[in-house]
Every structure is written in C-alpha cells, then in structure tokens.
Amino acid sequence: MGAGKTTVGKQLARTRNMNFLDSDHEIEHRTGASIPLIFELEGEEGFREREALIIEEITQNNNQVIATGGGTVLNDKNRKHLTERGIVIYLRASAEELWERTKHDKNRPLLLTEDPLAKLKQLESIRAPLYENLADIIIDTGKKNLYALVQQLNPLITLYIKTHSNDKTSHANTERQS
C-alpha cells in the first residue's frame, strides 16, 4: 500500500496503449461500498474473499494493466492467477517510504492503528518475500517520480516479453502491479 500501483499502473497503461483496472476500485464499484466500510462490516477476511473473486475474474482478460491491493499476494490462488496469466511487477518501497506516502490517508484500514509504521514493517516482513518470489520484474520506487518509473519499466517489460515469449503466451500483454 502506497507503493504507487494505481498511479504508475494508469500511466503505464497509457504508454503501452492498454486498459487499466484497479482491483480495489473494482471491488468498491461492484459493492457500492468503500474498502474501509467493507473492512468494518466484513473484516479483512470478508474483504480478501471479495478480492480473490475479482482477481480470478479480471486476470482472465488481455491487454490490460492491473493494480492489485497490497495484500492480494497473501492468497495462494491470487498468486497462481497472477503468475500464470500475466507479467507481475513489484513496485518495491521501504516501510518508511510507504509511511511517508500514506500517513495522511484515512482510507487505509490496516493503518488505523496506534503505530502505523510498525504495522507497515510487519506487513513488509510478511509480504515482501511473497512479492519477490512472485514478481517477474522488481523495481525500487524510492523517490523516483511517476514518469521516471514508467520510463524505467517500459523497456524492462518489452525485454521480458521478448525473452519469455513462449511463457505465459496467452496473457503476455497483461501486466500486474503488486
């Protein structure tokens, strides 16, 4: 959360002439409820069930960039769908960088805690190994601006597609932001 998946994903989709989808926005659109409200009413488990259904569905489409929620990688089926159906890009940032980007955002249910930075560090320790194992491309976001990230990503994606053209052939034109 806060790595820039939606922002980078939208720009990446534009530069590659692809559609863009954000799994969290898709959940909100379909339920008519915000992510914080879903967490409040159904808990994280209820939200993760909804998320898994969306990921299963939207990863079946081609020619799109998908920004997933930060916890999407916690589900085995989500990881399977992402790796088998597209190119997975991990936008890596430290817990401290993520805290700087999210500290004023009240729409992050998992950060509504007494020590949000400690929560981010805890999430990082659980999720980072999953992201690293899942990702086809890893890029450190650091203090790079949006355009610098997209300029760095585009040739990496093109190279990945060229060198893995026989892998994931049915969905080689779909990128995922994890």
matplotlib code that plots the C-alpha trace (Angstrom):
import matplotlib.pyplot as plt

x = [0.0, 1.3, 3.9, 2.2, 0.5, -2.6, -0.7, 2.1, -0.4, -2.5, 0.5, 2.0, -1.3, -1.4, 2.1, 1.5, -2.0, -3.6, -6.7, -6.2, -8.0, -7.5, -8.8, -9.7, -11.7, -13.4, -14.5, -15.8, -17.6, -19.3, -20.3, -21.1, -19.0, -15.6, -12.8, -12.8, -16.5, -16.1, -13.3, -15.6, -18.6, -16.9, -13.4, -10.2, -11.3, -14.5, -12.6, -10.0, -12.8, -14.2, -10.7, -10.0, -13.2, -12.2, -8.6, -9.8, -12.1, -10.0, -6.8, -8.6, -8.6, -5.8, -4.3, -4.6, -2.6, -4.0, -3.1, -3.9, -4.3, -1.2, -2.5, -3.5, -0.3, -1.5, -3.9, -2.4, -5.0, -4.4, -0.6, -1.3, -3.7, -1.3, 1.8, 0.0, -1.9, 0.4, 3.6, 3.9, 5.7, 6.6, 7.0, 9.2, 9.4, 10.6, 8.1, 9.5, 8.8, 5.3, 4.6, 5.6, 3.2, 0.3, 0.4, -2.3, -4.6, -7.5, -8.7, -6.1, -7.9, -4.8, -3.0, -5.8, -3.7, -1.6, 1.7, 1.1, 4.8, 5.2, 2.2, 3.8, 7.0, 5.1, 3.2, 6.5, 8.1, 5.2, 4.5, 8.0, 9.1, 5.9, 6.2, 9.8, 9.0, 6.0, 7.5, 8.8, 10.1, 11.1, 11.7, 12.5, 10.3, 12.3, 12.0, 11.6, 8.7, 6.0, 7.4, 10.9, 9.4, 7.3, 10.3, 12.4, 9.6, 8.7, 12.0, 12.1, 8.6, 9.5, 12.6, 10.7, 8.1, 10.8, 12.8, 9.7, 7.6, 6.8, 5.9, 2.5, 1.8, -2.0, -1.6, 1.8, 0.1, -1.2, 0.9, 0.1, 1.2, 1.7]
y = [0.0, 3.4, 2.0, 3.8, 0.8, 2.8, 5.9, 4.0, 1.5, 4.2, 5.8, 2.5, 1.5, 4.8, 4.5, 0.9, 1.6, -0.8, -0.8, -0.1, -1.8, -1.3, -4.3, -2.3, 0.3, -2.6, -4.0, -0.6, -0.2, -3.6, -3.4, 0.3, 0.4, 1.8, -0.5, 0.9, 0.1, -3.4, -3.9, -2.5, -4.7, -7.9, -7.7, -8.4, -11.9, -10.8, -8.3, -10.9, -13.2, -10.4, -9.6, -13.2, -13.3, -10.1, -11.3, -14.6, -12.8, -9.8, -11.7, -13.6, -10.6, -9.5, -6.1, -4.5, -3.3, -4.3, -2.6, -5.1, -4.4, -4.8, -7.9, -9.7, -11.8, -13.4, -15.7, -18.8, -18.7, -15.0, -15.6, -18.5, -16.4, -13.5, -15.6, -17.8, -15.0, -12.1, -10.3, -9.4, -6.2, -5.5, -1.8, -2.1, 0.6, 0.5, 0.7, 4.2, 5.4, 3.9, 5.6, 8.9, 8.4, 7.1, 8.9, 11.4, 8.9, 7.8, 5.2, 2.6, 0.3, -1.7, 1.5, 2.7, 1.5, 3.1, 2.6, 2.6, 2.4, -0.7, -2.2, -1.3, -3.0, -6.1, -6.2, -5.8, -8.7, -11.0, -9.7, -8.8, -12.4, -13.2, -10.2, -11.1, -14.7, -13.8, -10.9, -11.1, -7.6, -5.8, -2.1, 0.1, 3.1, 5.2, 8.9, 8.5, 10.4, 8.7, 9.4, 8.1, 4.9, 4.3, 5.1, 2.6, 0.0, 0.1, -1.3, -3.9, -5.1, -5.2, -7.2, -9.6, -10.2, -10.8, -13.2, -15.1, -15.1, -18.8, -18.4, -17.0, -16.6, -16.2, -13.2, -11.7, -8.4, -8.1, -6.5, -6.7, -4.2, -5.9]
z = [0.0, -1.0, -3.5, -6.4, -8.0, -9.2, -10.3, -12.0, -13.5, -15.1, -16.7, -17.8, -19.4, -21.3, -22.6, -23.7, -25.1, -22.7, -20.4, -16.7, -13.8, -10.1, -8.2, -5.1, -7.2, -9.0, -5.6, -4.5, -7.8, -7.6, -3.9, -3.7, -0.5, 0.3, 1.2, 4.8, 5.1, 3.8, 6.4, 9.1, 8.2, 7.0, 8.4, 6.5, 5.8, 4.0, 2.0, 1.0, -0.2, -2.4, -3.7, -4.7, -6.8, -8.5, -9.2, -10.6, -13.0, -14.1, -14.7, -17.5, -19.7, -22.1, -22.9, -19.5, -16.6, -13.2, -9.9, -7.1, -3.4, -1.3, 0.4, -2.8, -2.6, 0.6, -1.2, -3.0, -5.8, -6.4, -6.8, -9.1, -11.3, -11.4, -12.3, -14.9, -16.6, -16.9, -16.1, -12.4, -11.5, -7.9, -7.1, -4.0, -1.3, 2.3, 5.2, 5.9, 2.3, 2.4, 5.7, 4.3, 1.4, 3.4, 6.8, 5.9, 4.1, 6.3, 3.7, 4.7, 7.2, 8.1, 9.1, 11.5, 14.5, 17.3, 15.5, 11.7, 10.9, 13.0, 11.1, 7.8, 8.9, 10.0, 6.6, 4.8, 6.6, 5.6, 2.1, 0.7, 0.4, -1.4, -3.8, -4.5, -5.3, -7.5, -9.5, -13.0, -12.7, -9.5, -9.4, -6.4, -6.4, -3.9, -4.6, -8.4, -10.0, -11.9, -15.3, -14.4, -13.1, -16.2, -18.4, -16.5, -16.6, -20.3, -21.6, -18.8, -19.8, -23.5, -22.8, -20.5, -23.3, -25.8, -23.6, -22.3, -25.4, -25.0, -21.3, -20.5, -24.2, -23.8, -21.5, -22.4, -23.0, -19.4, -16.7, -13.0, -10.3, -7.0]

ax = plt.figure().add_subplot(projection="3d")
ax.plot(x, y, z, "-o")
ax.set_aspect("equal")
plt.show()
